[in-house]
Amino acid sequence: RVLFRSDYPHIEPEIFAVVIEDNRAITEQKMTIVSPDGTRVVMPFNTNHFTFEGDLIKTLRVMGSPA
């Protein structure tokens, strides 16, 4: 299931690590997603993989664990 920001407007990231090399960056974090009714879903391990073109994000790949 894909989660959209409009469906879950409150997201609490807890970033554990950031690795930057050349035009790439990877972040490792835990995400707590709060639904409009207050239900909290914790995704304990997630990574975001960025590539940059100049100062702009060229690609973003999000990989997450099940809640």
N, CA, C, O and CB atoms as a CASP TS submission, in Angstrom:
PFRMAT TS
TARGET T0000
AUTHOR 0000-0000-0000
METHOD Language model
MODEL 1
PARENT N/A
ATOM      1  N   ARG     1       0.836  -1.182   0.000  1.00  0.00           N
ATOM      2  CA  ARG     1       0.000   0.000   0.000  1.00  0.00           C
ATOM      3  C   ARG     1       0.876   1.240   0.000  1.00  0.00           C
ATOM      4  O   ARG     1       1.851   1.315   0.748  1.00  0.00           O
ATOM      5  CB  ARG     1      -0.948   0.001   1.207  1.00  0.00           C
ATOM      6  N   VAL     2       0.542   2.190  -0.816  1.00  0.00           N
ATOM      7  CA  VAL     2       1.291   3.436  -0.905  1.00  0.00           C
ATOM      8  C   VAL     2       0.661   4.447   0.049  1.00  0.00           C
ATOM      9  O   VAL     2      -0.556   4.629   0.067  1.00  0.00           O
ATOM     10  CB  VAL     2       1.312   3.981  -2.370  1.00  0.00           C
ATOM     11  N   LEU     3       1.508   5.098   0.837  1.00  0.00           N
ATOM     12  CA  LEU     3       1.034   6.133   1.747  1.00  0.00           C
ATOM     13  C   LEU     3       1.268   7.490   1.108  1.00  0.00           C
ATOM     14  O   LEU     3       2.373   7.780   0.651  1.00  0.00           O
ATOM     15  CB  LEU     3       1.743   6.039   3.126  1.00  0.00           C
ATOM     16  N   PHE     4       0.238   8.321   1.072  1.00  0.00           N
ATOM     17  CA  PHE     4       0.355   9.650   0.519  1.00  0.00           C
ATOM     18  C   PHE     4       0.346  10.681   1.626  1.00  0.00           C
ATOM     19  O   PHE     4      -0.368  10.534   2.618  1.00  0.00           O
ATOM     20  CB  PHE     4      -0.762   9.920  -0.471  1.00  0.00           C
ATOM     21  N   ARG     5       1.134  11.719   1.457  1.00  0.00           N
ATOM     22  CA  ARG     5       1.228  12.781   2.466  1.00  0.00           C
ATOM     23  C   ARG     5      -0.141  13.386   2.765  1.00  0.00           C
ATOM     24  O   ARG     5      -0.408  13.748   3.911  1.00  0.00           O
ATOM     25  CB  ARG     5       2.192  13.880   1.996  1.00  0.00           C
ATOM     26  N   SER     6      -1.019  13.504   1.763  1.00  0.00           N
ATOM     27  CA  SER     6      -2.341  14.085   1.997  1.00  0.00           C
ATOM     28  C   SER     6      -3.208  13.186   2.884  1.00  0.00           C
ATOM     29  O   SER     6      -4.067  13.677   3.617  1.00  0.00           O
ATOM     30  CB  SER     6      -3.047  14.336   0.663  1.00  0.00           C
ATOM     31  N   ASP     7      -2.981  11.859   2.817  1.00  0.00           N
ATOM     32  CA  ASP     7      -3.733  10.926   3.659  1.00  0.00           C
ATOM     33  C   ASP     7      -3.189  10.884   5.077  1.00  0.00           C
ATOM     34  O   ASP     7      -3.936  10.643   6.025  1.00  0.00           O
ATOM     35  CB  ASP     7      -3.705   9.530   3.055  1.00  0.00           C
ATOM     36  N   TYR     8      -1.912  11.113   5.223  1.00  0.00           N
ATOM     37  CA  TYR     8      -1.227  11.049   6.523  1.00  0.00           C
ATOM     38  C   TYR     8      -0.388  12.310   6.684  1.00  0.00           C
ATOM     39  O   TYR     8       0.825  12.284   6.475  1.00  0.00           O
ATOM     40  CB  TYR     8      -0.332   9.760   6.639  1.00  0.00           C
ATOM     41  N   PRO     9      -1.038  13.422   7.060  1.00  0.00           N
ATOM     42  CA  PRO     9      -0.344  14.707   7.054  1.00  0.00           C
ATOM     43  C   PRO     9       0.705  14.880   8.152  1.00  0.00           C
ATOM     44  O   PRO     9       1.487  15.829   8.102  1.00  0.00           O
ATOM     45  CB  PRO     9      -1.339  15.792   7.172  1.00  0.00           C
ATOM     46  N   HIS    10       0.739  13.981   9.146  1.00  0.00           N
ATOM     47  CA  HIS    10       1.700  14.139  10.241  1.00  0.00           C
ATOM     48  C   HIS    10       2.669  12.953  10.247  1.00  0.00           C
ATOM     49  O   HIS    10       2.279  11.821  10.532  1.00  0.00           O
ATOM     50  CB  HIS    10       0.965  14.254  11.613  1.00  0.00           C
ATOM     51  N   ILE    11       3.921  13.227   9.932  1.00  0.00           N
ATOM     52  CA  ILE    11       4.954  12.196   9.893  1.00  0.00           C
ATOM     53  C   ILE    11       6.097  12.650  10.793  1.00  0.00           C
ATOM     54  O   ILE    11       6.562  13.786  10.696  1.00  0.00           O
ATOM     55  CB  ILE    11       5.453  11.932   8.424  1.00  0.00           C
ATOM     56  N   GLU    12       6.548  11.748  11.675  1.00  0.00           N
ATOM     57  CA  GLU    12       7.629  12.061  12.612  1.00  0.00           C
ATOM     58  C   GLU    12       8.851  11.200  12.282  1.00  0.00           C
ATOM     59  O   GLU    12       8.892  10.030  12.661  1.00  0.00           O
ATOM     60  CB  GLU    12       7.173  11.830  14.088  1.00  0.00           C
ATOM     61  N   PRO    13       9.848  11.759  11.580  1.00  0.00           N
ATOM     62  CA  PRO    13      11.053  10.982  11.290  1.00  0.00           C
ATOM     63  C   PRO    13      12.043  11.064  12.446  1.00  0.00           C
ATOM     64  O   PRO    13      12.133  12.086  13.127  1.00  0.00           O
ATOM     65  CB  PRO    13      11.711  11.475   9.993  1.00  0.00           C
ATOM     66  N   GLU    14      12.774   9.996  12.658  1.00  0.00           N
ATOM     67  CA  GLU    14      13.893   9.978  13.606  1.00  0.00           C
ATOM     68  C   GLU    14      15.097   9.471  12.821  1.00  0.00           C
ATOM     69  O   GLU    14      15.230   8.270  12.583  1.00  0.00           O
ATOM     70  CB  GLU    14      13.589   9.065  14.886  1.00  0.00           C
ATOM     71  N   ILE    15      15.974  10.390  12.420  1.00  0.00           N
ATOM     72  CA  ILE    15      17.091  10.048  11.544  1.00  0.00           C
ATOM     73  C   ILE    15      18.251   9.496  12.368  1.00  0.00           C
ATOM     74  O   ILE    15      18.679  10.103  13.349  1.00  0.00           O
ATOM     75  CB  ILE    15      17.544  11.281  10.730  1.00  0.00           C
ATOM     76  N   PHE    16      18.754   8.323  11.945  1.00  0.00           N
ATOM     77  CA  PHE    16      19.858   7.665  12.629  1.00  0.00           C
ATOM     78  C   PHE    16      21.196   7.917  11.946  1.00  0.00           C
ATOM     79  O   PHE    16      22.216   8.051  12.623  1.00  0.00           O
ATOM     80  CB  PHE    16      19.599   6.183  12.713  1.00  0.00           C
ATOM     81  N   ALA    17      21.211   7.982  10.622  1.00  0.00           N
ATOM     82  CA  ALA    17      22.480   8.136   9.909  1.00  0.00           C
ATOM     83  C   ALA    17      22.258   8.824   8.570  1.00  0.00           C
ATOM     84  O   ALA    17      21.199   8.704   7.955  1.00  0.00           O
ATOM     85  CB  ALA    17      23.154   6.768   9.700  1.00  0.00           C
ATOM     86  N   VAL    18      23.287   9.550   8.135  1.00  0.00           N
ATOM     87  CA  VAL    18      23.303  10.174   6.812  1.00  0.00           C
ATOM     88  C   VAL    18      24.679   9.902   6.207  1.00  0.00           C
ATOM     89  O   VAL    18      25.703  10.177   6.832  1.00  0.00           O
ATOM     90  CB  VAL    18      22.998  11.731   6.891  1.00  0.00           C
ATOM     91  N   VAL    19      24.696   9.361   4.992  1.00  0.00           N
ATOM     92  CA  VAL    19      25.946   9.107   4.279  1.00  0.00           C
ATOM     93  C   VAL    19      25.892   9.891   2.970  1.00  0.00           C
ATOM     94  O   VAL    19      24.936   9.775   2.203  1.00  0.00           O
ATOM     95  CB  VAL    19      26.167   7.563   4.018  1.00  0.00           C
ATOM     96  N   ILE    20      26.934  10.693   2.725  1.00  0.00           N
ATOM     97  CA  ILE    20      26.995  11.493   1.502  1.00  0.00           C
ATOM     98  C   ILE    20      28.285  11.151   0.776  1.00  0.00           C
ATOM     99  O   ILE    20      29.366  11.151   1.367  1.00  0.00           O
ATOM    100  CB  ILE    20      26.915  13.027   1.814  1.00  0.00           C
ATOM    101  N   GLU    21      28.157  10.858  -0.525  1.00  0.00           N
ATOM    102  CA  GLU    21      29.318  10.550  -1.357  1.00  0.00           C
ATOM    103  C   GLU    21      29.052  11.060  -2.761  1.00  0.00           C
ATOM    104  O   GLU    21      28.086  10.655  -3.409  1.00  0.00           O
ATOM    105  CB  GLU    21      29.623   9.020  -1.368  1.00  0.00           C
ATOM    106  N   ASP    22      29.908  11.943  -3.221  1.00  0.00           N
ATOM    107  CA  ASP    22      29.758  12.550  -4.549  1.00  0.00           C
ATOM    108  C   ASP    22      28.365  13.156  -4.694  1.00  0.00           C
ATOM    109  O   ASP    22      27.996  14.039  -3.919  1.00  0.00           O
ATOM    110  CB  ASP    22      30.009  11.502  -5.664  1.00  0.00           C
ATOM    111  N   ASN    23      27.581  12.696  -5.678  1.00  0.00           N
ATOM    112  CA  ASN    23      26.244  13.257  -5.904  1.00  0.00           C
ATOM    113  C   ASN    23      25.150  12.354  -5.337  1.00  0.00           C
ATOM    114  O   ASN    23      24.001  12.412  -5.777  1.00  0.00           O
ATOM    115  CB  ASN    23      26.009  13.478  -7.402  1.00  0.00           C
ATOM    116  N   ARG    24      25.512  11.511  -4.352  1.00  0.00           N
ATOM    117  CA  ARG    24      24.535  10.591  -3.752  1.00  0.00           C
ATOM    118  C   ARG    24      24.491  10.785  -2.240  1.00  0.00           C
ATOM    119  O   ARG    24      25.477  11.178  -1.617  1.00  0.00           O
ATOM    120  CB  ARG    24      24.883   9.119  -4.094  1.00  0.00           C
ATOM    121  N   ALA    25      23.333  10.503  -1.673  1.00  0.00           N
ATOM    122  CA  ALA    25      23.173  10.527  -0.222  1.00  0.00           C
ATOM    123  C   ALA    25      22.178   9.444   0.172  1.00  0.00           C
ATOM    124  O   ALA    25      21.232   9.147  -0.558  1.00  0.00           O
ATOM    125  CB  ALA    25      22.698  11.932   0.274  1.00  0.00           C
ATOM    126  N   ILE    26      22.414   8.869   1.332  1.00  0.00           N
ATOM    127  CA  ILE    26      21.497   7.869   1.892  1.00  0.00           C
ATOM    128  C   ILE    26      21.198   8.271   3.324  1.00  0.00           C
ATOM    129  O   ILE    26      22.103   8.617   4.083  1.00  0.00           O
ATOM    130  CB  ILE    26      22.104   6.417   1.825  1.00  0.00           C
ATOM    131  N   THR    27      19.932   8.225   3.686  1.00  0.00           N
ATOM    132  CA  THR    27      19.544   8.459   5.072  1.00  0.00           C
ATOM    133  C   THR    27      18.903   7.187   5.619  1.00  0.00           C
ATOM    134  O   THR    27      18.235   6.449   4.895  1.00  0.00           O
ATOM    135  CB  THR    27      18.569   9.673   5.188  1.00  0.00           C
ATOM    136  N   GLU    28      19.118   6.947   6.902  1.00  0.00           N
ATOM    137  CA  GLU    28      18.511   5.810   7.588  1.00  0.00           C
ATOM    138  C   GLU    28      17.685   6.379   8.730  1.00  0.00           C
ATOM    139  O   GLU    28      18.182   7.182   9.519  1.00  0.00           O
ATOM    140  CB  GLU    28      19.597   4.782   8.108  1.00  0.00           C
ATOM    141  N   GLN    29      16.419   5.963   8.821  1.00  0.00           N
ATOM    142  CA  GLN    29      15.539   6.545   9.816  1.00  0.00           C
ATOM    143  C   GLN    29      14.406   5.608  10.216  1.00  0.00           C
ATOM    144  O   GLN    29      14.107   4.620   9.545  1.00  0.00           O
ATOM    145  CB  GLN    29      14.973   7.834   9.301  1.00  0.00           C
ATOM    146  N   LYS    30      13.794   5.963  11.336  1.00  0.00           N
ATOM    147  CA  LYS    30      12.538   5.352  11.774  1.00  0.00           C
ATOM    148  C   LYS    30      11.461   6.391  11.493  1.00  0.00           C
ATOM    149  O   LYS    30      11.659   7.579  11.747  1.00  0.00           O
ATOM    150  CB  LYS    30      12.572   4.925  13.318  1.00  0.00           C
ATOM    151  N   MET    31      10.322   5.949  10.969  1.00  0.00           N
ATOM    152  CA  MET    31       9.232   6.873  10.665  1.00  0.00           C
ATOM    153  C   MET    31       8.004   6.504  11.488  1.00  0.00           C
ATOM    154  O   MET    31       7.595   5.344  11.529  1.00  0.00           O
ATOM    155  CB  MET    31       8.899   6.858   9.153  1.00  0.00           C
ATOM    156  N   THR    32       7.426   7.499  12.137  1.00  0.00           N
ATOM    157  CA  THR    32       6.143   7.322  12.803  1.00  0.00           C
ATOM    158  C   THR    32       5.132   8.135  12.008  1.00  0.00           C
ATOM    159  O   THR    32       5.265   9.350  11.861  1.00  0.00           O
ATOM    160  CB  THR    32       6.196   7.770  14.324  1.00  0.00           C
ATOM    161  N   ILE    33       4.118   7.443  11.498  1.00  0.00           N
ATOM    162  CA  ILE    33       3.097   8.076  10.665  1.00  0.00           C
ATOM    163  C   ILE    33       1.816   8.145  11.478  1.00  0.00           C
ATOM    164  O   ILE    33       1.343   7.130  11.992  1.00  0.00           O
ATOM    165  CB  ILE    33       2.875   7.292   9.319  1.00  0.00           C
ATOM    166  N   VAL    34       1.253   9.345  11.595  1.00  0.00           N
ATOM    167  CA  VAL    34       0.044   9.550  12.378  1.00  0.00           C
ATOM    168  C   VAL    34      -1.114   9.837  11.425  1.00  0.00           C
ATOM    169  O   VAL    34      -1.084  10.810  10.671  1.00  0.00           O
ATOM    170  CB  VAL    34       0.228  10.711  13.403  1.00  0.00           C
ATOM    171  N   SER    35      -2.137   8.977  11.469  1.00  0.00           N
ATOM    172  CA  SER    35      -3.293   9.152  10.590  1.00  0.00           C
ATOM    173  C   SER    35      -4.200  10.240  11.153  1.00  0.00           C
ATOM    174  O   SER    35      -4.053  10.624  12.314  1.00  0.00           O
ATOM    175  CB  SER    35      -4.074   7.820  10.426  1.00  0.00           C
ATOM    176  N   PRO    36      -5.133  10.743  10.349  1.00  0.00           N
ATOM    177  CA  PRO    36      -6.046  11.788  10.817  1.00  0.00           C
ATOM    178  C   PRO    36      -6.832  11.414  12.080  1.00  0.00           C
ATOM    179  O   PRO    36      -7.204  12.295  12.855  1.00  0.00           O
ATOM    180  CB  PRO    36      -7.012  12.127   9.721  1.00  0.00           C
ATOM    181  N   ASP    37      -7.088  10.109  12.294  1.00  0.00           N
ATOM    182  CA  ASP    37      -7.820   9.712  13.502  1.00  0.00           C
ATOM    183  C   ASP    37      -6.899   9.512  14.711  1.00  0.00           C
ATOM    184  O   ASP    37      -7.360   9.105  15.778  1.00  0.00           O
ATOM    185  CB  ASP    37      -8.594   8.431  13.236  1.00  0.00           C
ATOM    186  N   GLY    38      -5.596   9.796  14.552  1.00  0.00           N
ATOM    187  CA  GLY    38      -4.649   9.693  15.653  1.00  0.00           C
ATOM    188  C   GLY    38      -3.925   8.359  15.755  1.00  0.00           C
ATOM    189  O   GLY    38      -3.034   8.205  16.590  1.00  0.00           O
ATOM    190  N   THR    39      -4.291   7.393  14.918  1.00  0.00           N
ATOM    191  CA  THR    39      -3.615   6.106  14.914  1.00  0.00           C
ATOM    192  C   THR    39      -2.168   6.304  14.489  1.00  0.00           C
ATOM    193  O   THR    39      -1.891   7.000  13.512  1.00  0.00           O
ATOM    194  CB  THR    39      -4.334   5.104  13.979  1.00  0.00           C
ATOM    195  N   ARG    40      -1.237   5.684  15.229  1.00  0.00           N
ATOM    196  CA  ARG    40       0.191   5.808  14.943  1.00  0.00           C
ATOM    197  C   ARG    40       0.709   4.495  14.364  1.00  0.00           C
ATOM    198  O   ARG    40       0.462   3.424  14.918  1.00  0.00           O
ATOM    199  CB  ARG    40       0.983   6.192  16.224  1.00  0.00           C
ATOM    200  N   VAL    41       1.423   4.584  13.254  1.00  0.00           N
ATOM    201  CA  VAL    41       2.063   3.434  12.624  1.00  0.00           C
ATOM    202  C   VAL    41       3.563   3.697  12.637  1.00  0.00           C
ATOM    203  O   VAL    41       4.020   4.714  12.113  1.00  0.00           O
ATOM    204  CB  VAL    41       1.527   3.194  11.155  1.00  0.00           C
ATOM    205  N   VAL    42       4.331   2.787  13.232  1.00  0.00           N
ATOM    206  CA  VAL    42       5.779   2.953  13.290  1.00  0.00           C
ATOM    207  C   VAL    42       6.428   2.031  12.269  1.00  0.00           C
ATOM    208  O   VAL    42       6.211   0.819  12.277  1.00  0.00           O
ATOM    209  CB  VAL    42       6.317   2.663  14.714  1.00  0.00           C
ATOM    210  N   MET    43       7.219   2.620  11.400  1.00  0.00           N
ATOM    211  CA  MET    43       8.026   1.859  10.440  1.00  0.00           C
ATOM    212  C   MET    43       9.448   1.932  10.979  1.00  0.00           C
ATOM    213  O   MET    43      10.109   2.961  10.837  1.00  0.00           O
ATOM    214  CB  MET    43       7.915   2.437   8.938  1.00  0.00           C
ATOM    215  N   PRO    44       9.936   0.841  11.604  1.00  0.00           N
ATOM    216  CA  PRO    44      11.179   0.920  12.372  1.00  0.00           C
ATOM    217  C   PRO    44      12.458   1.099  11.577  1.00  0.00           C
ATOM    218  O   PRO    44      13.450   1.576  12.129  1.00  0.00           O
ATOM    219  CB  PRO    44      11.310  -0.281  13.167  1.00  0.00           C
ATOM    220  N   PHE    45      12.475   0.734  10.303  1.00  0.00           N
ATOM    221  CA  PHE    45      13.716   0.883   9.537  1.00  0.00           C
ATOM    222  C   PHE    45      13.389   1.281   8.111  1.00  0.00           C
ATOM    223  O   PHE    45      12.689   0.562   7.398  1.00  0.00           O
ATOM    224  CB  PHE    45      14.545  -0.425   9.557  1.00  0.00           C
ATOM    225  N   ASN    46      13.897   2.422   7.706  1.00  0.00           N
ATOM    226  CA  ASN    46      13.672   2.948   6.360  1.00  0.00           C
ATOM    227  C   ASN    46      14.950   3.601   5.866  1.00  0.00           C
ATOM    228  O   ASN    46      15.740   4.125   6.651  1.00  0.00           O
ATOM    229  CB  ASN    46      12.493   3.962   6.339  1.00  0.00           C
ATOM    230  N   THR    47      15.141   3.561   4.560  1.00  0.00           N
ATOM    231  CA  THR    47      16.247   4.299   3.958  1.00  0.00           C
ATOM    232  C   THR    47      15.727   5.103   2.776  1.00  0.00           C
ATOM    233  O   THR    47      14.829   4.670   2.055  1.00  0.00           O
ATOM    234  CB  THR    47      17.383   3.339   3.513  1.00  0.00           C
ATOM    235  N   ASN    48      16.309   6.277   2.595  1.00  0.00           N
ATOM    236  CA  ASN    48      16.040   7.113   1.437  1.00  0.00           C
ATOM    237  C   ASN    48      17.338   7.229   0.660  1.00  0.00           C
ATOM    238  O   ASN    48      18.387   7.514   1.239  1.00  0.00           O
ATOM    239  CB  ASN    48      15.484   8.523   1.850  1.00  0.00           C
ATOM    240  N   HIS    49      17.275   7.010  -0.650  1.00  0.00           N
ATOM    241  CA  HIS    49      18.454   7.049  -1.522  1.00  0.00           C
ATOM    242  C   HIS    49      18.269   8.193  -2.517  1.00  0.00           C
ATOM    243  O   HIS    49      17.386   8.149  -3.373  1.00  0.00           O
ATOM    244  CB  HIS    49      18.666   5.675  -2.270  1.00  0.00           C
ATOM    245  N   PHE    50      19.108   9.208  -2.392  1.00  0.00           N
ATOM    246  CA  PHE    50      19.025  10.401  -3.231  1.00  0.00           C
ATOM    247  C   PHE    50      20.177  10.429  -4.230  1.00  0.00           C
ATOM    248  O   PHE    50      21.284   9.988  -3.922  1.00  0.00           O
ATOM    249  CB  PHE    50      19.036  11.675  -2.365  1.00  0.00           C
ATOM    250  N   THR    51      19.914  10.946  -5.420  1.00  0.00           N
ATOM    251  CA  THR    51      20.972  11.395  -6.315  1.00  0.00           C
ATOM    252  C   THR    51      20.672  12.856  -6.643  1.00  0.00           C
ATOM    253  O   THR    51      19.513  13.262  -6.739  1.00  0.00           O
ATOM    254  CB  THR    51      21.059  10.502  -7.626  1.00  0.00           C
ATOM    255  N   PHE    52      21.735  13.631  -6.811  1.00  0.00           N
ATOM    256  CA  PHE    52      21.587  15.062  -7.027  1.00  0.00           C
ATOM    257  C   PHE    52      22.147  15.465  -8.378  1.00  0.00           C
ATOM    258  O   PHE    52      23.079  14.850  -8.896  1.00  0.00           O
ATOM    259  CB  PHE    52      22.277  15.843  -5.917  1.00  0.00           C
ATOM    260  N   GLU    53      21.562  16.502  -8.929  1.00  0.00           N
ATOM    261  CA  GLU    53      22.071  17.148 -10.129  1.00  0.00           C
ATOM    262  C   GLU    53      22.235  18.620  -9.757  1.00  0.00           C
ATOM    263  O   GLU    53      21.266  19.380  -9.726  1.00  0.00           O
ATOM    264  CB  GLU    53      21.102  16.945 -11.386  1.00  0.00           C
ATOM    265  N   GLY    54      23.460  19.001  -9.481  1.00  0.00           N
ATOM    266  CA  GLY    54      23.692  20.344  -8.937  1.00  0.00           C
ATOM    267  C   GLY    54      23.098  20.405  -7.534  1.00  0.00           C
ATOM    268  O   GLY    54      23.357  19.536  -6.702  1.00  0.00           O
ATOM    269  N   ASP    55      22.305  21.432  -7.282  1.00  0.00           N
ATOM    270  CA  ASP    55      21.659  21.597  -5.979  1.00  0.00           C
ATOM    271  C   ASP    55      20.280  20.942  -5.906  1.00  0.00           C
ATOM    272  O   ASP    55      19.605  21.038  -4.881  1.00  0.00           O
ATOM    273  CB  ASP    55      21.534  23.065  -5.656  1.00  0.00           C
ATOM    274  N   LEU    56      19.858  20.281  -6.977  1.00  0.00           N
ATOM    275  CA  LEU    56      18.514  19.713  -7.035  1.00  0.00           C
ATOM    276  C   LEU    56      18.538  18.192  -6.877  1.00  0.00           C
ATOM    277  O   LEU    56      19.496  17.529  -7.276  1.00  0.00           O
ATOM    278  CB  LEU    56      17.842  20.089  -8.353  1.00  0.00           C
ATOM    279  N   ILE    57      17.479  17.654  -6.293  1.00  0.00           N
ATOM    280  CA  ILE    57      17.323  16.206  -6.209  1.00  0.00           C
ATOM    281  C   ILE    57      16.923  15.698  -7.583  1.00  0.00           C
ATOM    282  O   ILE    57      15.918  16.133  -8.145  1.00  0.00           O
ATOM    283  CB  ILE    57      16.267  15.801  -5.126  1.00  0.00           C
ATOM    284  N   LYS    58      17.713  14.776  -8.123  1.00  0.00           N
ATOM    285  CA  LYS    58      17.407  14.190  -9.425  1.00  0.00           C
ATOM    286  C   LYS    58      16.502  12.970  -9.254  1.00  0.00           C
ATOM    287  O   LYS    58      15.502  12.832  -9.959  1.00  0.00           O
ATOM    288  CB  LYS    58      18.708  13.799 -10.166  1.00  0.00           C
ATOM    289  N   THR    59      16.854  12.084  -8.314  1.00  0.00           N
ATOM    290  CA  THR    59      16.023  10.911  -8.033  1.00  0.00           C
ATOM    291  C   THR    59      15.956  10.680  -6.529  1.00  0.00           C
ATOM    292  O   THR    59      16.856  11.060  -5.779  1.00  0.00           O
ATOM    293  CB  THR    59      16.578   9.653  -8.753  1.00  0.00           C
ATOM    294  N   LEU    60      14.872  10.049  -6.114  1.00  0.00           N
ATOM    295  CA  LEU    60      14.697   9.660  -4.722  1.00  0.00           C
ATOM    296  C   LEU    60      14.055   8.280  -4.719  1.00  0.00           C
ATOM    297  O   LEU    60      12.991   8.075  -5.304  1.00  0.00           O
ATOM    298  CB  LEU    60      13.827  10.706  -3.927  1.00  0.00           C
ATOM    299  N   ARG    61      14.702   7.352  -4.063  1.00  0.00           N
ATOM    300  CA  ARG    61      14.172   5.988  -3.915  1.00  0.00           C
ATOM    301  C   ARG    61      13.986   5.765  -2.421  1.00  0.00           C
ATOM    302  O   ARG    61      14.921   5.938  -1.639  1.00  0.00           O
ATOM    303  CB  ARG    61      15.141   4.887  -4.560  1.00  0.00           C
ATOM    304  N   VAL    62      12.774   5.380  -2.028  1.00  0.00           N
ATOM    305  CA  VAL    62      12.432   5.166  -0.627  1.00  0.00           C
ATOM    306  C   VAL    62      12.243   3.672  -0.405  1.00  0.00           C
ATOM    307  O   VAL    62      11.489   3.013  -1.121  1.00  0.00           O
ATOM    308  CB  VAL    62      11.148   5.962  -0.225  1.00  0.00           C
ATOM    309  N   MET    63      12.934   3.155   0.590  1.00  0.00           N
ATOM    310  CA  MET    63      12.808   1.730   0.923  1.00  0.00           C
ATOM    311  C   MET    63      12.436   1.648   2.402  1.00  0.00           C
ATOM    312  O   MET    63      13.080   2.266   3.250  1.00  0.00           O
ATOM    313  CB  MET    63      14.150   0.929   0.615  1.00  0.00           C
ATOM    314  N   GLY    64      11.377   0.869   2.702  1.00  0.00           N
ATOM    315  CA  GLY    64      10.919   0.819   4.077  1.00  0.00           C
ATOM    316  C   GLY    64      10.560  -0.577   4.538  1.00  0.00           C
ATOM    317  O   GLY    64      10.302  -1.485   3.748  1.00  0.00           O
ATOM    318  N   SER    65      10.556  -0.704   5.836  1.00  0.00           N
ATOM    319  CA  SER    65      10.180  -1.960   6.460  1.00  0.00           C
ATOM    320  C   SER    65       8.685  -1.961   6.719  1.00  0.00           C
ATOM    321  O   SER    65       8.072  -0.897   6.815  1.00  0.00           O
ATOM    322  CB  SER    65      10.963  -2.186   7.770  1.00  0.00           C
ATOM    323  N   PRO    66       8.101  -3.121   6.829  1.00  0.00           N
ATOM    324  CA  PRO    66       6.678  -3.156   7.207  1.00  0.00           C
ATOM    325  C   PRO    66       6.521  -2.730   8.656  1.00  0.00           C
ATOM    326  O   PRO    66       7.430  -2.876   9.474  1.00  0.00           O
ATOM    327  CB  PRO    66       6.077  -4.574   6.996  1.00  0.00           C
ATOM    328  N   ALA    67       5.366  -2.210   8.943  1.00  0.00           N
ATOM    329  CA  ALA    67       5.098  -1.763  10.317  1.00  0.00           C
ATOM    330  C   ALA    67       4.941  -2.938  11.252  1.00  0.00           C
ATOM    331  O   ALA    67       4.712  -2.750  12.447  1.00  0.00           O
ATOM    332  CB  ALA    67       3.847  -0.893  10.369  1.00  0.00           C
TER
END
